[in-house]
Amino acid sequence: MIQRLRDFFSSPGQRSMTPLTDSAAERNPGCSLVVENVSKSFGKTQILNDVSFTAEAGEFVTLLGPSGCGKTTLLRIIAGLDRADRGQILLAGRAVDHLPANRRPVNTVFQNYALFPHLSVFENVAFGLRSRSFPDAEVRERVRSSLSMLKLDDLAERYPHQISGGQKQRVALARAVVNEPEVLLLDEPMSALDAKLRAEVQLDLRRLQRALGKTFVLVTHDQDEAMTVSDRIVLMNKGRIEQQGATAEVYERPQSRFAAEFFGAANLISAQRVGATLVFTTVGALRVQSKPQWEYGTLAIHPEWIELCENEPAENGVRGVVKESFYRGDHVELIIEPGPLRVQLSPRSRLKPGSSVWLALPAERLEVLSD
């Protein structure tokens, strides 16, 4: 199995996004994590308010939200570094609230890496095993395997000040993986990396999780990062869970104004329902898919789902004028009145401010928000 993991991480062209057939995932899968009605306050400030979610065994779950929403506090409670005021944490169906951090089958990768500056890369990764009195031969084998998995073989004898930020992040991951935790907790581990390194580490992290089959829980405020690595996203706001579900579901079907604005910065359109599916809006009369009863509300649609048309569309057409145009590299972003509506087009688009356009807002893409 060790050799197969080495091959998996050392041959990018041959990497498969499916778990390995004869892998640690099948023989020793990650365990389920259940967070039940967890609340936490510091003094008079409530940080978490009745938070519940489940990470299935071998699932990659991301706690996503703005700074101060409580996601790091929740991660620390799962790790055993903080205690909840109410609620409980279950791992593999067993409550672990009474267990200290060092007796829980979890490991945490911190934002600041927390590497020992006086230890080599090899000894940083070996530290947890040595502190638990593993035999030297086993320590060497497991450390070499972990370093190989994360493409760190050539850096074993270097010290933290001799390696880059991306390499330090991989060392922190290797140090956590070598202990074979059932659940790996990651507290914004890529926030200090530049955009290129962050993208590389995100892919490595996802591949690592799928190869090992362990349960990963990531904390981040970066929506793109959450979508890249996650099976499921738990979106948090002001100490509560705003929405949770499969990655595509949370992005495509926001349930609140906060979710729509935070996750993809969707266009928000004030609306009044006048029939089963007909609504009056600030950009004109539109049809939406059948929804539960509502009178006044907000419609949400992502910029990339608004279609540019040569002629007036048969349904949900909006006539507008381009007010601003921004070249973003992989797309052009237009600001169109009335609305204003943000629209994303191919980078080949050459529409200029002042251009008159027809837009179509597909009914199946218009979400009626709960607030």
C-alpha positions in Angstrom: 0.0 0.0 0.0 2.9 2.4 0.8 4.4 2.0 -2.6 1.0 2.6 -4.3 0.6 5.8 -2.3 4.1 6.9 -3.4 3.2 6.2 -7.0 -0.1 8.0 -6.6 1.5 11.2 -5.4 4.7 11.1 -7.6 3.0 10.6 -11.0 0.7 13.6 -11.7 -0.3 12.3 -15.1 -1.4 9.0 -13.7 -3.4 10.3 -10.7 -6.9 9.1 -10.4 -9.5 10.8 -8.4 -11.0 7.5 -7.3 -9.8 5.9 -4.0 -7.2 3.2 -4.4 -8.5 -0.3 -4.5 -6.1 -1.8 -2.0 -5.8 1.2 0.2 -5.8 2.2 3.9 -9.3 3.6 3.2 -10.6 0.0 2.8 -8.8 -1.5 5.7 -8.9 1.4 8.2 -11.5 4.0 7.0 -12.0 7.3 8.8 -14.7 7.4 11.4 -17.9 9.5 11.4 -18.1 12.8 13.2 -21.3 14.1 14.7 -21.7 17.6 16.2 -24.9 17.8 18.2 -26.4 21.1 19.4 -23.1 22.7 20.3 -23.1 26.1 22.0 -20.2 28.2 23.3 -19.8 31.6 24.9 -16.8 33.6 26.0 -18.0 35.8 28.7 -21.2 37.5 27.5 -20.3 36.9 23.8 -22.0 33.9 22.2 -19.7 32.3 19.7 -21.7 29.2 18.7 -25.5 28.8 19.0 -27.0 25.3 18.8 -24.7 24.0 15.9 -25.3 20.5 14.5 -23.8 18.7 11.5 -22.5 15.3 10.6 -19.3 14.3 8.6 -19.7 10.7 7.4 -16.7 8.3 7.5 -14.3 9.2 4.8 -16.1 12.5 3.9 -14.4 15.8 3.3 -16.5 18.5 5.0 -15.6 22.3 5.0 -16.8 24.8 7.6 -17.1 27.9 5.5 -17.8 31.4 6.7 -16.5 35.0 7.3 -14.1 35.8 10.1 -15.8 35.7 13.5 -18.6 33.3 12.5 -17.4 30.6 15.0 -15.9 28.0 12.7 -12.4 27.9 14.3 -13.9 27.7 17.8 -16.1 24.8 16.6 -13.0 23.0 15.2 -11.1 23.5 18.5 -14.1 22.0 20.4 -14.0 18.9 18.1 -10.2 18.7 18.7 -10.7 18.8 22.5 -8.8 22.1 22.8 -11.9 23.9 24.0 -15.0 22.7 25.8 -18.6 23.4 24.6 -21.0 24.9 27.1 -23.8 22.6 25.7 -24.0 19.8 23.2 -21.7 17.0 22.5 -19.2 15.6 20.0 -19.4 12.0 18.8 -16.7 10.1 16.9 -17.6 6.7 15.5 -20.8 7.0 17.5 -19.0 7.5 20.9 -19.2 10.7 22.9 -15.7 12.1 23.4 -16.4 15.4 25.3 -14.8 13.9 28.4 -11.6 13.0 26.6 -8.6 15.4 26.4 -7.2 16.3 23.0 -4.4 13.8 23.2 -6.8 10.9 23.6 -9.1 11.7 20.7 -8.5 10.0 17.4 -7.9 13.3 15.6 -5.0 15.5 14.5 -5.1 19.2 13.8 -3.1 21.1 11.2 -2.9 24.8 12.3 -2.8 28.0 10.3 0.7 28.9 11.5 2.1 25.3 10.8 3.5 25.1 14.4 6.7 23.4 13.3 9.6 23.1 15.7 12.4 25.4 14.4 15.2 23.4 16.1 14.1 20.0 14.5 14.7 18.8 11.0 11.7 18.1 8.7 12.2 14.4 9.4 12.1 14.9 13.2 9.2 17.3 13.0 7.2 14.6 11.3 8.5 11.9 13.7 7.8 13.9 16.8 4.3 12.5 17.6 5.5 8.9 17.0 8.5 9.4 19.2 6.5 10.9 22.0 4.4 7.7 22.0 7.5 5.5 22.1 7.1 3.8 18.7 10.1 1.6 17.8 12.8 3.4 15.7 12.3 1.2 12.7 8.6 1.9 12.6 9.2 5.6 13.0 11.6 5.7 10.1 9.2 3.7 7.8 6.1 5.7 8.6 7.9 9.1 8.4 9.5 8.2 5.1 6.2 7.1 3.8 4.4 10.3 4.9 7.2 12.5 3.4 7.0 10.5 0.1 3.2 10.9 -0.1 3.6 14.7 0.1 6.7 15.0 -2.1 9.1 15.9 0.7 11.6 13.1 0.4 14.5 15.5 -0.6 13.8 17.9 2.3 14.0 15.4 5.2 17.2 16.8 6.6 16.4 20.5 6.2 15.1 22.8 8.9 11.9 24.9 8.8 13.8 28.1 8.0 15.3 26.4 5.0 12.0 25.6 3.2 9.2 27.5 1.5 5.8 28.3 2.8 4.2 25.6 0.6 6.8 23.0 1.8 6.1 24.0 5.4 2.4 23.3 4.9 3.2 19.9 3.4 5.4 19.1 6.4 2.5 20.0 8.8 0.2 17.7 6.8 2.8 14.9 6.9 3.2 15.3 10.6 -0.6 14.9 11.0 -1.0 12.0 8.6 1.9 10.0 10.0 -0.1 9.5 13.2 -3.0 7.9 11.2 -5.8 9.9 12.8 -9.4 8.9 12.1 -10.3 12.5 11.6 -8.0 15.2 10.3 -8.9 18.8 11.3 -7.5 21.7 9.2 -7.6 25.3 10.5 -7.2 27.5 7.4 -3.9 25.8 6.6 -3.5 27.5 3.2 -4.3 31.1 4.0 -0.7 32.2 4.2 0.2 30.8 0.7 0.2 32.8 -2.5 -2.5 32.0 -5.1 -0.4 29.6 -7.1 0.8 27.6 -4.1 -2.6 27.6 -2.6 -4.1 26.1 -5.7 -1.4 23.3 -5.7 -1.8 22.5 -2.1 -5.6 22.4 -2.4 -5.4 19.7 -5.1 -2.7 17.8 -3.1 -5.0 17.9 0.0 -8.0 16.6 -1.9 -5.9 13.8 -3.5 -4.4 12.9 -0.1 -7.9 12.7 1.5 -9.2 10.5 -1.2 -6.2 8.2 -1.1 -6.3 7.8 2.6 -10.1 7.6 2.9 -10.0 9.5 6.2 -12.5 12.0 7.4 -11.3 15.6 6.9 -12.8 18.8 8.3 -11.5 22.0 6.9 -12.0 25.6 8.2 -11.8 28.3 5.6 -13.3 31.7 4.5 -12.3 31.0 0.9 -15.3 30.0 -1.3 -13.2 28.7 -4.2 -11.1 26.6 -1.8 -14.2 25.1 -0.2 -15.6 24.2 -3.7 -12.3 22.7 -4.8 -11.8 20.2 -1.9 -15.2 19.5 -0.3 -17.8 16.8 -0.6 -20.0 18.9 1.6 -20.0 22.4 2.9 -21.4 23.8 6.2 -21.9 27.5 5.7 -21.7 29.4 9.0 -22.9 32.9 10.0 -22.8 34.6 13.4 -22.4 31.3 15.3 -25.1 29.5 13.5 -25.3 27.2 10.4 -26.8 29.2 7.6 -27.0 26.3 5.1 -25.3 22.9 4.6 -25.3 20.4 1.8 -23.3 19.0 -1.1 -21.0 21.5 -2.6 -23.0 22.0 -5.8 -26.3 22.2 -3.9 -25.1 25.0 -1.6 -23.7 27.0 -4.6 -26.6 26.4 -7.0 -29.5 26.5 -4.4 -28.8 29.2 -1.8 -31.5 29.4 0.8 -30.9 32.9 2.2 -29.6 36.3 1.2 -26.4 35.7 3.2 -25.8 32.4 1.4 -26.4 33.9 -2.0 -24.1 36.9 -1.4 -21.3 34.9 0.3 -21.3 31.9 -1.9 -20.7 33.2 -5.4 -22.0 36.8 -5.0 -25.2 36.1 -6.9 -27.4 38.9 -8.3 -30.2 39.7 -5.9 -33.5 41.0 -7.4 -36.5 42.2 -5.3 -39.7 40.5 -6.4 -43.4 40.4 -5.8 -45.4 37.3 -6.7 -48.5 37.9 -8.8 -49.4 34.3 -9.9 -48.3 30.8 -9.4 -45.0 31.4 -11.2 -45.2 35.0 -12.4 -43.4 37.7 -10.5 -42.8 41.4 -10.9 -39.3 42.5 -10.3 -37.0 45.5 -10.5 -35.8 44.3 -13.9 -39.2 43.4 -15.4 -41.8 40.6 -15.3 -40.2 37.1 -14.9 -41.4 33.6 -14.4 -39.9 31.3 -11.8 -40.3 27.6 -11.1 -43.2 26.8 -8.7 -42.4 27.5 -5.1 -44.2 27.5 -1.7 -46.5 30.4 -1.1 -44.8 33.8 -0.8 -45.7 37.4 -1.7 -42.6 39.6 -1.4 -39.2 38.1 -1.7 -35.8 38.2 -3.3 -34.6 36.2 -6.4 -31.0 35.1 -6.7 -29.1 34.2 -9.9 -25.4 33.7 -10.4 -23.7 36.0 -13.0 -22.6 33.1 -15.2 -26.2 31.8 -15.6 -27.5 35.0 -17.2 -27.5 34.5 -21.0 -26.7 37.1 -23.6 -29.2 36.9 -26.6 -29.1 38.5 -30.0 -32.9 39.0 -30.0 -35.6 39.2 -27.4 -35.9 35.8 -25.6 -39.2 34.0 -25.6 -39.3 34.0 -21.8 -37.7 36.0 -19.0 -36.1 38.6 -21.3 -34.5 41.7 -19.9 -33.5 44.7 -22.1 -30.4 46.5 -20.6 -27.5 48.8 -21.3 -23.9 47.9 -20.4 -22.7 50.4 -17.9 -19.2 49.0 -17.1 -17.0 46.2 -18.4 -14.1 44.4 -16.6 -11.7 42.0 -18.1 -10.9 39.2 -15.5 -8.7 36.9 -17.6 -10.9 33.8 -17.8 -14.1 35.9 -18.3 -15.5 39.4 -18.9 -17.7 40.9 -16.2 -20.4 43.3 -17.3 -22.5 45.6 -15.1 -25.9 46.1 -16.8 -28.8 48.4 -16.0 -31.5 48.1 -14.9 -30.6 46.2 -11.8 -27.7 46.5 -11.7 -27.1 43.0 -13.0 -23.6 41.4 -13.0 -23.1 39.1 -16.0 -20.1 36.9 -16.9 -19.3 36.3 -20.5 -16.5 34.7 -22.5 -13.2 36.7 -22.4 -13.7 37.1 -26.2 -16.7 39.4 -25.6 -16.1 42.9 -26.8 -19.2 44.6 -25.6 -18.5 48.2 -24.6 -20.2 50.5 -22.1 -23.2 52.0 -23.8 -24.1 48.8 -25.7 -27.7 47.7 -25.7 -28.3 44.0 -25.0 -31.0 41.4 -24.5 -30.5 39.1 -21.5 -32.3 35.9 -20.6 -32.7 34.8 -16.9 -33.6 31.1 -17.0 -36.5 30.3 -14.7 -34.8 27.1 -13.4 -31.8 29.2 -12.3 -33.9 31.8 -10.3 -34.0 30.9 -6.6 -36.5 32.4 -4.3 -34.7 33.3 -1.1 -36.1 32.9 2.4 -35.1 36.4 3.5 
